[in-house]
Amino acid sequence: MRIKTACGIEKYNTLVRLTAKKGGLARLRLCWFVVFASLRDMFK
């Protein structure tokens, strides 16, 4: 995981908890978030 910002880590934790409760759509949203947040934070 390469998410560096505090708000990104907070959002990641929220999505992880949501993924535990929900199914495939929540998992897809989590993967989507991780990819784009990592790309965005890579150059910070």
Secondary structure, DSSP 8 states (H G I E B T S, - for coil): ----SHHHHHHHHHHHHHHHHS-HHHHHHHHHHHHHHHHHHHT-
